[in-house]
């Protein structure tokens, strides 16, 4: 985010996104020190269906 603001956005603020499988203490404490970051939790969900001709 800092690199983007310095090299690409001419100082305009940026926003970070973290995509994680789960929210845990490490992520909680990291976010306490980092501003302007959103967190998204992903879930992989699929279903098998029998193929019938």
C-alpha distance matrix in Angstrom:
0.0 3.8 5.4 5.1 6.2 8.7 10.0 10.0 10.0 12.2 10.6 10.6 8.4 6.1 7.1 6.6 9.9 11.9 15.2 17.9 21.7 22.4 21.2 22.3 22.3 19.5 17.1 18.7 18.3 14.7 13.9 16.1 13.7 10.4 10.4 9.5 9.6 12.6 14.8 17.2 20.1 21.8 25.5 27.5 30.9 33.6 37.3 40.1 42.9 46.1 46.8 50.2 52.0
3.8 0.0 3.8 5.4 5.2 6.2 8.6 9.8 10.0 11.0 9.1 10.3 8.9 8.1 10.0 10.1 13.5 15.3 18.7 21.1 24.9 25.3 23.9 24.6 24.1 21.2 19.2 20.6 19.5 16.0 15.6 17.1 14.1 11.3 11.6 11.5 12.4 15.8 18.0 20.7 23.5 25.3 29.0 31.1 34.5 37.3 41.0 43.7 46.6 49.7 50.4 53.9 55.6
5.4 3.8 0.0 3.8 5.5 5.1 5.9 7.7 9.2 10.4 9.8 11.4 11.0 9.9 12.1 11.9 14.9 16.6 19.6 22.2 25.9 26.8 25.9 26.7 26.5 23.3 21.4 23.3 22.4 18.7 18.5 20.4 17.5 14.7 15.1 14.6 15.0 18.0 20.0 22.2 24.9 26.2 29.8 31.4 34.9 37.4 41.1 43.6 46.4 49.4 49.8 53.3 54.9
5.1 5.4 3.8 0.0 3.8 5.4 5.3 5.0 6.2 8.4 8.4 9.0 8.9 7.4 10.0 10.5 13.5 15.9 18.7 21.8 25.5 26.6 25.8 27.1 27.3 24.4 22.0 23.8 23.4 19.8 19.0 21.1 18.6 15.3 15.0 13.6 14.1 16.7 18.9 20.9 23.9 25.0 28.6 30.2 33.6 35.9 39.6 42.1 44.7 47.8 48.1 51.4 52.9
6.2 5.2 5.5 3.8 0.0 3.8 5.8 5.8 4.9 6.0 4.8 6.0 6.3 6.5 9.9 11.5 15.0 17.7 20.8 23.8 27.6 28.3 27.1 28.3 28.1 25.5 23.1 24.3 23.7 20.2 19.1 20.7 18.0 14.9 14.0 12.7 14.3 17.2 20.0 22.3 25.5 27.1 30.8 32.7 36.0 38.5 42.1 44.8 47.4 50.6 50.9 54.3 55.8
8.7 6.2 5.1 5.4 3.8 0.0 3.8 6.2 6.7 6.0 5.8 8.6 9.7 10.3 13.6 14.7 18.1 20.5 23.6 26.4 30.2 31.0 29.8 30.7 30.3 27.4 25.4 26.7 25.7 22.2 21.6 22.9 19.9 17.2 16.7 16.1 17.5 20.6 23.2 25.5 28.6 30.1 33.7 35.5 38.8 41.3 45.0 47.5 50.1 53.2 53.5 56.9 58.3
10.0 8.6 5.9 5.3 5.8 3.8 0.0 3.8 6.4 6.5 8.1 10.3 11.8 11.7 14.9 15.7 18.7 21.1 23.8 26.8 30.5 31.7 30.9 32.1 32.1 29.0 26.9 28.7 27.9 24.3 23.7 25.5 22.7 19.7 19.3 18.2 19.2 21.9 24.2 26.1 29.0 30.0 33.6 35.0 38.3 40.5 44.1 46.5 49.0 51.9 52.0 55.3 56.5
10.0 9.8 7.7 5.0 5.8 6.2 3.8 0.0 3.8 5.8 8.0 8.8 10.5 10.0 13.2 14.4 17.2 20.0 22.5 25.8 29.4 30.8 30.2 31.8 32.1 29.3 26.8 28.5 28.3 24.7 23.7 25.7 23.3 19.9 19.1 17.2 18.1 20.3 22.8 24.4 27.5 28.3 31.8 33.2 36.3 38.4 42.0 44.4 46.7 49.7 49.6 52.8 54.0
10.0 10.0 9.2 6.2 4.9 6.7 6.4 3.8 0.0 3.8 5.4 5.2 7.5 8.0 11.5 13.7 16.7 19.9 22.6 26.0 29.7 30.8 29.8 31.5 31.8 29.3 26.5 27.8 27.7 24.3 22.8 24.5 22.3 18.9 17.4 15.3 16.8 19.1 22.0 23.8 27.2 28.4 32.0 33.6 36.6 38.9 42.4 45.0 47.3 50.4 50.4 53.6 54.9
12.2 11.0 10.4 8.4 6.0 6.0 6.5 5.8 3.8 0.0 3.8 5.7 8.9 10.6 14.3 16.6 20.0 23.0 26.0 29.2 32.9 33.8 32.6 34.1 34.0 31.4 28.9 29.9 29.4 26.1 24.7 26.1 23.5 20.4 18.9 17.4 19.4 22.0 25.1 27.1 30.5 31.9 35.5 37.3 40.3 42.6 46.2 48.8 51.1 54.2 54.3 57.4 58.6
10.6 9.1 9.8 8.4 4.8 5.8 8.1 8.0 5.4 3.8 0.0 3.8 6.3 8.7 12.4 14.9 18.5 21.5 24.7 27.8 31.6 32.1 30.5 31.8 31.4 29.0 26.5 27.2 26.5 23.4 21.9 22.9 20.3 17.4 15.8 14.6 17.0 19.9 23.1 25.6 29.0 30.8 34.5 36.6 39.7 42.2 45.8 48.6 51.1 54.3 54.6 57.8 59.3
10.6 10.3 11.4 9.0 6.0 8.6 10.3 8.8 5.2 5.7 3.8 0.0 3.8 6.6 10.1 13.3 16.6 20.0 23.0 26.3 30.0 30.5 29.0 30.6 30.5 28.4 25.6 26.1 25.9 22.9 20.9 22.1 20.0 16.8 14.6 12.7 15.2 17.7 21.1 23.3 26.9 28.7 32.4 34.6 37.4 40.0 43.5 46.4 48.7 52.0 52.3 55.5 56.9
8.4 8.9 11.0 8.9 6.3 9.7 11.8 10.5 7.5 8.9 6.3 3.8 0.0 3.8 6.9 10.1 13.6 16.8 20.1 23.1 26.8 27.1 25.4 27.0 26.8 24.9 22.0 22.4 22.3 19.4 17.2 18.4 16.6 13.3 10.8 8.9 11.5 14.2 17.6 20.1 23.7 25.8 29.5 31.9 34.8 37.6 41.1 44.1 46.5 49.9 50.5 53.7 55.3
6.1 8.1 9.9 7.4 6.5 10.3 11.7 10.0 8.0 10.6 8.7 6.6 3.8 0.0 3.8 6.7 10.1 13.4 16.5 19.7 23.4 23.9 22.5 24.3 24.6 22.5 19.5 20.3 20.6 17.5 15.4 17.3 15.7 12.0 10.1 7.5 9.1 11.4 14.7 16.9 20.5 22.3 26.0 28.3 31.3 34.0 37.6 40.6 43.0 46.4 46.9 50.2 51.9
7.1 10.0 12.1 10.0 9.9 13.6 14.9 13.2 11.5 14.3 12.4 10.1 6.9 3.8 0.0 3.8 6.8 10.2 13.3 16.5 20.1 20.5 19.0 21.1 21.6 19.8 16.5 17.3 18.1 15.2 12.7 15.1 14.1 10.4 8.3 5.1 5.7 7.7 11.0 13.3 16.9 18.9 22.6 25.1 28.0 30.9 34.5 37.6 40.1 43.5 44.3 47.5 49.4
6.6 10.1 11.9 10.5 11.5 14.7 15.7 14.4 13.7 16.6 14.9 13.3 10.1 6.7 3.8 0.0 3.8 6.7 10.0 13.1 16.8 17.3 16.1 18.1 18.8 16.8 13.5 15.0 15.8 12.7 10.8 13.8 13.0 9.3 8.6 6.2 4.4 6.3 8.6 10.9 14.2 16.1 19.9 22.3 25.5 28.4 32.1 35.1 37.8 41.2 42.1 45.5 47.5
9.9 13.5 14.9 13.5 15.0 18.1 18.7 17.2 16.7 20.0 18.5 16.6 13.6 10.1 6.8 3.8 0.0 3.8 6.5 9.8 13.4 14.2 13.6 16.0 17.4 15.7 12.2 14.0 15.7 12.9 11.0 14.5 14.5 11.2 10.9 8.6 5.4 4.9 5.8 7.4 10.6 12.4 16.1 18.6 21.7 24.7 28.3 31.4 34.1 37.6 38.6 41.9 44.1
11.9 15.3 16.6 15.9 17.7 20.5 21.1 20.0 19.9 23.0 21.5 20.0 16.8 13.4 10.2 6.7 3.8 0.0 3.8 6.3 10.1 10.9 10.4 12.7 14.4 12.6 9.3 11.7 13.6 11.0 9.9 13.7 14.1 11.4 12.1 10.8 7.1 6.3 4.8 6.2 8.3 10.3 14.0 16.5 19.8 23.0 26.6 29.7 32.7 36.0 37.3 40.8 43.1
15.2 18.7 19.6 18.7 20.8 23.6 23.8 22.5 22.6 26.0 24.7 23.0 20.1 16.5 13.3 10.0 6.5 3.8 0.0 3.8 7.1 8.9 9.8 12.6 15.2 13.7 10.7 13.4 15.8 13.7 12.8 16.6 17.4 15.0 15.7 14.3 10.5 8.6 6.0 4.8 5.7 6.7 10.4 12.7 16.1 19.2 22.9 25.9 28.9 32.3 33.6 37.1 39.5
17.9 21.1 22.2 21.8 23.8 26.4 26.8 25.8 26.0 29.2 27.8 26.3 23.1 19.7 16.5 13.1 9.8 6.3 3.8 0.0 3.8 5.5 7.1 9.7 12.7 11.6 9.1 12.0 14.6 13.1 13.0 16.5 17.8 16.1 17.3 16.6 12.8 10.9 7.5 6.4 5.0 6.1 9.1 11.6 15.0 18.3 21.9 24.9 28.2 31.5 33.1 36.7 39.3
21.7 24.9 25.9 25.5 27.6 30.2 30.5 29.4 29.7 32.9 31.6 30.0 26.8 23.4 20.1 16.8 13.4 10.1 7.1 3.8 0.0 3.8 7.1 9.6 13.2 12.8 11.1 13.7 16.5 15.7 15.8 19.1 20.7 19.4 20.7 20.0 16.2 14.1 10.4 8.5 5.4 5.3 6.8 9.1 12.4 15.7 19.2 22.1 25.5 28.8 30.7 34.3 37.1
22.4 25.3 26.8 26.6 28.3 31.0 31.7 30.8 30.8 33.8 32.1 30.5 27.1 23.9 20.5 17.3 14.2 10.9 8.9 5.5 3.8 0.0 3.8 6.3 10.0 10.5 9.0 10.9 14.0 14.0 14.0 16.9 19.0 18.2 19.6 19.4 15.8 13.7 10.0 9.0 6.1 7.8 9.0 11.9 14.6 18.2 21.4 24.5 27.9 31.2 33.4 36.8 39.8
21.2 23.9 25.9 25.8 27.1 29.8 30.9 30.2 29.8 32.6 30.5 29.0 25.4 22.5 19.0 16.1 13.6 10.4 9.8 7.1 7.1 3.8 0.0 3.8 7.1 8.2 6.3 7.3 10.7 11.2 10.9 13.4 15.9 15.5 16.9 17.2 13.9 12.1 8.7 9.1 7.4 10.3 12.1 15.4 17.9 21.6 24.8 28.0 31.3 34.6 36.9 40.3 43.3
22.3 24.6 26.7 27.1 28.3 30.7 32.1 31.8 31.5 34.1 31.8 30.6 27.0 24.3 21.1 18.1 16.0 12.7 12.6 9.7 9.6 6.3 3.8 0.0 3.8 5.6 5.5 6.3 8.9 10.2 10.9 12.8 15.2 15.7 17.7 18.7 15.7 14.7 11.6 12.6 11.0 13.7 15.2 18.2 20.8 24.4 27.4 30.5 33.9 37.1 39.5 42.9 46.0
22.3 24.1 26.5 27.3 28.1 30.3 32.1 32.1 31.8 34.0 31.4 30.5 26.8 24.6 21.6 18.8 17.4 14.4 15.2 12.7 13.2 10.0 7.1 3.8 0.0 3.8 5.4 4.9 6.1 8.5 9.9 10.7 13.1 14.5 16.9 18.6 16.0 15.8 13.5 15.3 14.3 17.2 19.0 22.0 24.6 28.2 31.2 34.3 37.7 40.9 43.3 46.7 49.8
19.5 21.2 23.3 24.4 25.5 27.4 29.0 29.3 29.3 31.4 29.0 28.4 24.9 22.5 19.8 16.8 15.7 12.6 13.7 11.6 12.8 10.5 8.2 5.6 3.8 0.0 3.8 5.4 5.4 6.1 8.6 10.1 11.5 12.6 15.5 17.3 14.6 15.0 12.9 15.0 14.4 17.0 19.2 21.9 25.0 28.4 31.7 34.6 38.1 41.3 43.4 47.0 49.9
17.1 19.2 21.4 22.0 23.1 25.4 26.9 26.8 26.5 28.9 26.5 25.6 22.0 19.5 16.5 13.5 12.2 9.3 10.7 9.1 11.1 9.0 6.3 5.5 5.4 3.8 0.0 3.8 5.5 5.1 6.1 8.7 10.4 10.4 12.8 14.1 11.2 11.3 9.1 11.5 11.5 14.4 17.1 20.1 23.1 26.7 30.1 33.1 36.5 39.8 41.8 45.3 48.1
18.7 20.6 23.3 23.8 24.3 26.7 28.7 28.5 27.8 29.9 27.2 26.1 22.4 20.3 17.3 15.0 14.0 11.7 13.4 12.0 13.7 10.9 7.3 6.3 4.9 5.4 3.8 0.0 3.8 5.6 5.4 6.6 9.4 10.3 12.2 14.0 11.7 11.8 10.2 12.9 13.1 16.5 19.0 22.3 25.0 28.7 32.0 35.2 38.5 41.9 44.0 47.4 50.3
18.3 19.5 22.4 23.4 23.7 25.7 27.9 28.3 27.7 29.4 26.5 25.9 22.3 20.6 18.1 15.8 15.7 13.6 15.8 14.6 16.5 14.0 10.7 8.9 6.1 5.4 5.5 3.8 0.0 3.8 5.4 5.2 7.2 9.2 11.9 14.5 12.8 13.9 12.9 16.0 16.4 19.7 22.3 25.4 28.4 32.0 35.3 38.4 41.8 45.1 47.2 50.6 53.5
14.7 16.0 18.7 19.8 20.2 22.2 24.3 24.7 24.3 26.1 23.4 22.9 19.4 17.5 15.2 12.7 12.9 11.0 13.7 13.1 15.7 14.0 11.2 10.2 8.5 6.1 5.1 5.6 3.8 0.0 3.8 5.4 5.7 6.6 9.8 12.2 10.3 12.0 11.4 14.6 15.6 18.6 21.6 24.6 27.8 31.2 34.7 37.8 41.1 44.4 46.2 49.8 52.5
13.9 15.6 18.5 19.0 19.1 21.6 23.7 23.7 22.8 24.7 21.9 20.9 17.2 15.4 12.7 10.8 11.0 9.9 12.8 13.0 15.8 14.0 10.9 10.9 9.9 8.6 6.1 5.4 5.4 3.8 0.0 3.8 5.3 5.0 7.0 9.1 7.4 9.1 9.1 12.7 14.3 17.7 20.8 24.0 27.1 30.6 34.1 37.4 40.5 43.9 45.7 49.1 51.8
16.1 17.1 20.4 21.1 20.7 22.9 25.5 25.7 24.5 26.1 22.9 22.1 18.4 17.3 15.1 13.8 14.5 13.7 16.6 16.5 19.1 16.9 13.4 12.8 10.7 10.1 8.7 6.6 5.2 5.4 3.8 0.0 3.8 5.8 7.6 10.7 10.2 12.0 12.5 16.1 17.6 21.1 24.1 27.4 30.3 34.0 37.3 40.7 43.8 47.3 49.1 52.5 55.2
13.7 14.1 17.5 18.6 18.0 19.9 22.7 23.3 22.3 23.5 20.3 20.0 16.6 15.7 14.1 13.0 14.5 14.1 17.4 17.8 20.7 19.0 15.9 15.2 13.1 11.5 10.4 9.4 7.2 5.7 5.3 3.8 0.0 3.8 6.7 10.2 10.2 13.1 14.0 17.7 19.5 22.8 26.0 29.1 32.2 35.7 39.2 42.4 45.6 49.0 50.7 54.2 56.7
10.4 11.3 14.7 15.3 14.9 17.2 19.7 19.9 18.9 20.4 17.4 16.8 13.3 12.0 10.4 9.3 11.2 11.4 15.0 16.1 19.4 18.2 15.5 15.7 14.5 12.6 10.4 10.3 9.2 6.6 5.0 5.8 3.8 0.0 3.8 6.8 6.8 10.1 11.7 15.4 17.7 20.8 24.2 27.2 30.4 33.8 37.4 40.6 43.6 47.1 48.5 52.0 54.4
10.4 11.6 15.1 15.0 14.0 16.7 19.3 19.1 17.4 18.9 15.8 14.6 10.8 10.1 8.3 8.6 10.9 12.1 15.7 17.3 20.7 19.6 16.9 17.7 16.9 15.5 12.8 12.2 11.9 9.8 7.0 7.6 6.7 3.8 0.0 3.8 5.7 9.0 11.5 15.2 18.1 21.2 24.7 27.8 30.8 34.2 37.7 41.0 43.9 47.4 48.7 52.1 54.4
9.5 11.5 14.6 13.6 12.7 16.1 18.2 17.2 15.3 17.4 14.6 12.7 8.9 7.5 5.1 6.2 8.6 10.8 14.3 16.6 20.0 19.4 17.2 18.7 18.6 17.3 14.1 14.0 14.5 12.2 9.1 10.7 10.2 6.8 3.8 0.0 3.8 6.8 10.1 13.4 16.8 19.6 23.2 26.2 29.1 32.3 35.8 39.1 41.8 45.3 46.5 49.7 51.9
9.6 12.4 15.0 14.1 14.3 17.5 19.2 18.1 16.8 19.4 17.0 15.2 11.5 9.1 5.7 4.4 5.4 7.1 10.5 12.8 16.2 15.8 13.9 15.7 16.0 14.6 11.2 11.7 12.8 10.3 7.4 10.2 10.2 6.8 5.7 3.8 0.0 3.8 6.6 10.0 13.2 16.0 19.6 22.6 25.6 28.8 32.4 35.7 38.4 42.0 43.2 46.5 48.8
12.6 15.8 18.0 16.7 17.2 20.6 21.9 20.3 19.1 22.0 19.9 17.7 14.2 11.4 7.7 6.3 4.9 6.3 8.6 10.9 14.1 13.7 12.1 14.7 15.8 15.0 11.3 11.8 13.9 12.0 9.1 12.0 13.1 10.1 9.0 6.8 3.8 0.0 3.8 6.7 10.2 13.0 16.5 19.7 22.4 25.7 29.2 32.5 35.2 38.8 40.1 43.3 45.7
14.8 18.0 20.0 18.9 20.0 23.2 24.2 22.8 22.0 25.1 23.1 21.1 17.6 14.7 11.0 8.6 5.8 4.8 6.0 7.5 10.4 10.0 8.7 11.6 13.5 12.9 9.1 10.2 12.9 11.4 9.1 12.5 14.0 11.7 11.5 10.1 6.6 3.8 0.0 3.8 6.6 9.8 13.3 16.5 19.3 22.8 26.2 29.6 32.4 36.0 37.5 40.8 43.3
17.2 20.7 22.2 20.9 22.3 25.5 26.1 24.4 23.8 27.1 25.6 23.3 20.1 16.9 13.3 10.9 7.4 6.2 4.8 6.4 8.5 9.0 9.1 12.6 15.3 15.0 11.5 12.9 16.0 14.6 12.7 16.1 17.7 15.4 15.2 13.4 10.0 6.7 3.8 0.0 3.8 6.4 9.8 13.0 15.7 19.1 22.6 25.9 28.7 32.3 33.8 37.1 39.6
20.1 23.5 24.9 23.9 25.5 28.6 29.0 27.5 27.2 30.5 29.0 26.9 23.7 20.5 16.9 14.2 10.6 8.3 5.7 5.0 5.4 6.1 7.4 11.0 14.3 14.4 11.5 13.1 16.4 15.6 14.3 17.6 19.5 17.7 18.1 16.8 13.2 10.2 6.6 3.8 0.0 3.8 6.8 10.2 12.9 16.5 19.9 23.3 26.3 29.8 31.6 34.9 37.7
21.8 25.3 26.2 25.0 27.1 30.1 30.0 28.3 28.4 31.9 30.8 28.7 25.8 22.3 18.9 16.1 12.4 10.3 6.7 6.1 5.3 7.8 10.3 13.7 17.2 17.0 14.4 16.5 19.7 18.6 17.7 21.1 22.8 20.8 21.2 19.6 16.0 13.0 9.8 6.4 3.8 0.0 3.7 6.7 9.7 13.1 16.6 19.9 22.9 26.4 28.0 31.4 34.1
25.5 29.0 29.8 28.6 30.8 33.7 33.6 31.8 32.0 35.5 34.5 32.4 29.5 26.0 22.6 19.9 16.1 14.0 10.4 9.1 6.8 9.0 12.1 15.2 19.0 19.2 17.1 19.0 22.3 21.6 20.8 24.1 26.0 24.2 24.7 23.2 19.6 16.5 13.3 9.8 6.8 3.7 0.0 3.8 6.2 9.8 13.2 16.6 19.7 23.1 25.1 28.4 31.3
27.5 31.1 31.4 30.2 32.7 35.5 35.0 33.2 33.6 37.3 36.6 34.6 31.9 28.3 25.1 22.3 18.6 16.5 12.7 11.6 9.1 11.9 15.4 18.2 22.0 21.9 20.1 22.3 25.4 24.6 24.0 27.4 29.1 27.2 27.8 26.2 22.6 19.7 16.5 13.0 10.2 6.7 3.8 0.0 3.8 6.7 10.4 13.4 16.6 19.9 21.8 25.2 28.1
30.9 34.5 34.9 33.6 36.0 38.8 38.3 36.3 36.6 40.3 39.7 37.4 34.8 31.3 28.0 25.5 21.7 19.8 16.1 15.0 12.4 14.6 17.9 20.8 24.6 25.0 23.1 25.0 28.4 27.8 27.1 30.3 32.2 30.4 30.8 29.1 25.6 22.4 19.3 15.7 12.9 9.7 6.2 3.8 0.0 3.8 7.0 10.4 13.5 17.0 19.0 22.4 25.4
33.6 37.3 37.4 35.9 38.5 41.3 40.5 38.4 38.9 42.6 42.2 40.0 37.6 34.0 30.9 28.4 24.7 23.0 19.2 18.3 15.7 18.2 21.6 24.4 28.2 28.4 26.7 28.7 32.0 31.2 30.6 34.0 35.7 33.8 34.2 32.3 28.8 25.7 22.8 19.1 16.5 13.1 9.8 6.7 3.8 0.0 3.8 6.8 9.9 13.3 15.3 18.7 21.7
37.3 41.0 41.1 39.6 42.1 45.0 44.1 42.0 42.4 46.2 45.8 43.5 41.1 37.6 34.5 32.1 28.3 26.6 22.9 21.9 19.2 21.4 24.8 27.4 31.2 31.7 30.1 32.0 35.3 34.7 34.1 37.3 39.2 37.4 37.7 35.8 32.4 29.2 26.2 22.6 19.9 16.6 13.2 10.4 7.0 3.8 0.0 3.8 6.5 10.0 12.4 15.6 18.9
40.1 43.7 43.6 42.1 44.8 47.5 46.5 44.4 45.0 48.8 48.6 46.4 44.1 40.6 37.6 35.1 31.4 29.7 25.9 24.9 22.1 24.5 28.0 30.5 34.3 34.6 33.1 35.2 38.4 37.8 37.4 40.7 42.4 40.6 41.0 39.1 35.7 32.5 29.6 25.9 23.3 19.9 16.6 13.4 10.4 6.8 3.8 0.0 3.8 6.7 9.2 12.5 15.9
42.9 46.6 46.4 44.7 47.4 50.1 49.0 46.7 47.3 51.1 51.1 48.7 46.5 43.0 40.1 37.8 34.1 32.7 28.9 28.2 25.5 27.9 31.3 33.9 37.7 38.1 36.5 38.5 41.8 41.1 40.5 43.8 45.6 43.6 43.9 41.8 38.4 35.2 32.4 28.7 26.3 22.9 19.7 16.6 13.5 9.9 6.5 3.8 0.0 3.8 6.3 9.2 12.6
46.1 49.7 49.4 47.8 50.6 53.2 51.9 49.7 50.4 54.2 54.3 52.0 49.9 46.4 43.5 41.2 37.6 36.0 32.3 31.5 28.8 31.2 34.6 37.1 40.9 41.3 39.8 41.9 45.1 44.4 43.9 47.3 49.0 47.1 47.4 45.3 42.0 38.8 36.0 32.3 29.8 26.4 23.1 19.9 17.0 13.3 10.0 6.7 3.8 0.0 3.8 6.3 9.9
46.8 50.4 49.8 48.1 50.9 53.5 52.0 49.6 50.4 54.3 54.6 52.3 50.5 46.9 44.3 42.1 38.6 37.3 33.6 33.1 30.7 33.4 36.9 39.5 43.3 43.4 41.8 44.0 47.2 46.2 45.7 49.1 50.7 48.5 48.7 46.5 43.2 40.1 37.5 33.8 31.6 28.0 25.1 21.8 19.0 15.3 12.4 9.2 6.3 3.8 0.0 3.8 6.7
50.2 53.9 53.3 51.4 54.3 56.9 55.3 52.8 53.6 57.4 57.8 55.5 53.7 50.2 47.5 45.5 41.9 40.8 37.1 36.7 34.3 36.8 40.3 42.9 46.7 47.0 45.3 47.4 50.6 49.8 49.1 52.5 54.2 52.0 52.1 49.7 46.5 43.3 40.8 37.1 34.9 31.4 28.4 25.2 22.4 18.7 15.6 12.5 9.2 6.3 3.8 0.0 3.8
52.0 55.6 54.9 52.9 55.8 58.3 56.5 54.0 54.9 58.6 59.3 56.9 55.3 51.9 49.4 47.5 44.1 43.1 39.5 39.3 37.1 39.8 43.3 46.0 49.8 49.9 48.1 50.3 53.5 52.5 51.8 55.2 56.7 54.4 54.4 51.9 48.8 45.7 43.3 39.6 37.7 34.1 31.3 28.1 25.4 21.7 18.9 15.9 12.6 9.9 6.7 3.8 0.0
